């Protein structure tokens, strides 16, 4: 993987990590205000999808080392 590809993946990872934190804060605020449970569940589902993408990108950045 080239240096540019690595840099792009790291940038995407940072953006997604920020999105994940934003969703976390939004969910906490929604729960505190007593928002619709269905909306909260949808937000949690989106947050989990972001976490899965973060894991995929992390796996691309850090190669498996076979010992």
GIFENHU-V768774 format. One record per residue. RES is the residue in one letter. PSI is psi in whole degrees, -180 to 180 (none if undefined). OMEGA is omega as a letter, one per 30 degrees, with the letter a starting at -180 (* if undefined). Layout:
BEGIN
RES;PSI;OMEGA
RES;PSI;OMEGA
END
This chain:
BEGIN
X;133;a
X;165;l
X;-39;a
X;-42;l
X;-42;l
X;-44;a
X;-41;l
X;-41;l
X;-41;l
X;-38;l
X;-45;l
X;-40;l
X;-44;a
X;-42;l
X;-45;l
X;-36;l
X;-40;l
X;-41;l
X;-41;l
X;-44;l
X;-38;l
X;-43;l
X;-39;l
X;-46;l
X;-40;a
X;-41;l
X;-43;l
X;-42;l
X;-40;l
X;-39;l
X;-36;a
X;-33;a
X;-4;l
X;40;a
X;170;l
X;129;a
X;-32;l
X;-41;l
X;-41;l
X;-42;l
X;-40;l
X;-41;l
X;-41;l
X;-38;l
X;-42;l
X;-39;l
X;-42;l
X;-37;l
X;-40;l
X;-41;l
X;-40;l
X;-42;l
X;-38;l
X;-43;l
X;-41;l
X;-45;l
X;-41;l
X;-39;l
X;-32;l
X;-37;a
X;-45;a
X;107;a
X;152;l
X;136;l
X;118;a
X;118;a
X;none;*
END
